[in-house]
C-alpha cells in the first residue's frame, strides 16, 4: 500500500476521468475497483506509472445508449489516489482508490488515449459551522444513523465510534453519505455541496425522509464470508 501525506502537492491540474453510472466517490473513503475494460486498463497503467490519481465522475442520466463513447458526466467529481493495486492477467487490475478532494471539471482535453482526461479545479469546503452548530448537527447524526445499520452490530459499533470521535463534520458527512444506501442522485448532490453545514443538513433530511432498509433475517446456519470482498466493476 502506498500512502503520501501530501498527495496533491504537485497535482498538475489534469486528471484522468473514470466515469461510472452507479458510483459516487467521496473524500475520506476507500473504494475497491476491478478494472477490466481496455480504456480503463490503459488509464490505470498510466496512473500507476505517474501520479496515481484518477477522478471518479458520475454519468448523467441517458448514458446507456453511448456508454462506450463519451456520455455526459456531472461536473463535480472526486479525485482519488490509488493506494494499493493487484495486477491480474490480461492487463486487468484490482485497485484500492482513496478519495482525496472534490474537483470541478473545467474542460475535457484531447489526448491520444483510450480514456478521457480533463482540466479540473480543486474544490475546498466552505462555510464551516460554528462549534455549537457542529455539535448540534453531530448529535442529530448520532440519533438518525444507527437505524440504517440494524442487524449489522459490527458496522454499527464502528459508526458509533466515528460519530463520537474527533473526525471533522465534513469528513463524517462524506463517510456516511458514501456508505449509506441512498439514491445515487442524492449522493451526487451531497458531493456537490461545498457548504459543510448545508451538506450535513441535506444528509439529515435524507435520513429523516427515507426509510432505513429492513434488518436482514437471522441466518439459519453459519454464513461463510466471501473473501476477498466483491469489487465494483467498470
N, C-alpha and C positions, 0 to 999 in steps of 0.2 A: 504494500500500500504506500502511496505517495502522499505526503502532506506538506503544505507550504503555508506559513503564517501570512504571507502577502501574495496570494495567487494572482491578484490583478494589478500589482505594482507596475508591470511592464506591458500591460494589455495594449495591443495596437489599435483597438477600436474596430477591427474587422473580425466578425465572428462566423464560424461555420453554423449553418442552420440545420436543425433536426426537427422538422415539423411532424407531429403525430396528431391523430384525431381524438384520442381519449386520455391524454395525459397532460396535466399541468404541473410543472416542477416549480418548487418554491425555494427561496434561500433557506439555509439551515437544515436541509433534509438530504437524505441519501436515496437514490433510485437505482436499482439494478436494471440493466438493459441487455437484451440479447440482440446482437447486430448481425443481420444476415443478408439484407438487400445489397446489391453491388455498390450503389451510390453511397450507402452508409458504411459499408466496409471500407471504401476509399476514404470517407470522412474520418472514420475512427483511426485508420492508419496514419493519416496526415496529422490528426490531433496528437497522437502519441509521439509522433516524430517532431512535434512543435510545442505549442504552449499548453496542450492537453485540454483546451477549452472548447465547449460546444454550447450553443444556445438552443434550448428546448422551446419550441413555439407550438401553439395550438392551431390546428387547421380550422378555418371558418366553415360554417355550415355550407353544404353543397360540394364538398371536396370529393365525394365518391366518384364522380364522373371523370375526374382528372388527377387522381392520386399520383399517377406515375409522371405527371408533368409538374407544373408549378402552381398548385392551387393557392388561393388566398389564405393568409395567416393573420392572426391577431397581431397588432403592432407592438404589444408588450410581451416580452418573453423572459425566460430566466437563464442567465449564463451560468453554466456549471463546469466543474473540472473533473476529469477522470482521475479518481484516486486509487483505483485498482483495475486490473484487466486480466483476462484469461484468454489467450489466443486459442482458437479452435480450428479444426480442419477447414479447408476451402476458403480461408481468409475471413472466417467469421470470428466474432468476439463475444464474450460476456464482459461487461464493464460495470463499474460502480461509479455513478456520477453524483457529485456533491453540489447542490445548489449554492451559488455564491451571491448573486445580485440580480435584481430586476434590471432589464435593459429595454430601451426604446429602439425599435428597428427604424432607422432613418431611411435607408435606401439599399435595396439589393444591388450587388455589384456583379459584373460579368467576370467569369473566371473559367479557365479551361479545366473544369472539374465536373464530375457527375452530380455532385451535390450543390446546394445553394449556399451563398455567402451574402453577408450584408454589413454595412456600416451601422454601428449601434452606439447608443449613449447609455452610460451607467446611470441608473435612477436611484437616488437616495431616499430614505424615509423622510417624511415631512411632518410637522405639527405633532411632535411627541407630546403625549398628555402629561399634565402636571401630576405630581406624585400621588395626591389623594384621588384623582380621577383614575389613574392607573390601578391603584389598589381596589377601587370600586369595580372596575371592569374585570379585574382578575378574579374577584370574589364571585362575580356572575358566571365566569367561565368554570370556576370550581363547582358551582351548582349545576350547570347545564351540560357539561361534557360527559360526566360519568354514565348517564343512562344510555349513551351511544355505544358503550362498551360492556353492556350487560352480558353476562355469560362468558366474559373474557377476563378473568380475575388477574392474570399476569399482566395483560396490557393495561388494565385499569390501574393497577398498582404503579406501573411506570408513569402513567399520565398524572396520577395524583402527585407523584414526586416532582414531575415537571411543573405542574400548576402551583405547587407550593415552594418551588425552588427559586433560584436567582436569575433565571432567564429573563431577558427583556420582554416586554409585552409584544413588541414587534415579532421577535423570534418565536414566541409562544403561539401567536396567532398563525404564523406561517406553518408551523409544525402541525397544529390542529387542522388547519384548512387543507393541508396535504393529506393527512391520514383519514379524516372523516369521509364517509361515502356520500359526499354532497354532489349535486348536479354539476357537470363539467363546466357549464357556463357560469355558475356561481363561483367555482374555483377561479375561473379566469377573471371575474370581476374582483375577487379578493386579491389576486395577483396585481391587478392594475391600480388598486387603491394605494396611493403613497402616504396619505394621511393615516397615521397609525391608529389614532383614536377612532376615526371613521371606519377603518378596516375592522377593528375589533367590534364596533357596534354592528356592522354588517354581518360579521360572523355570528354574533349573538342573535341577530334577527333570524339567520338561517337555522340556528339551533332551536329557537322558540317556535318557528312556523313550520318546521318539518318534524315528522315522527321518527324517533330513533328506530333502527332496524330491530326486528324481534330477536330475542336471545335464541341461539340455536338450542335444539333439544339435546338433553344429556346423551352422550354416546352409550350404546348398549354394550360395547366392548372397547378395549383399549385401542385408541386411534394411533395409527402409525404416522408420525410426522414425515412429510416429504422433505428430503434433503438432497441437494440444495433446494431452496425455495424457488418457485416459479419466477421467471424473469419477464418483464414487459418486453414485448417484441416490437420491432419496427415493421 
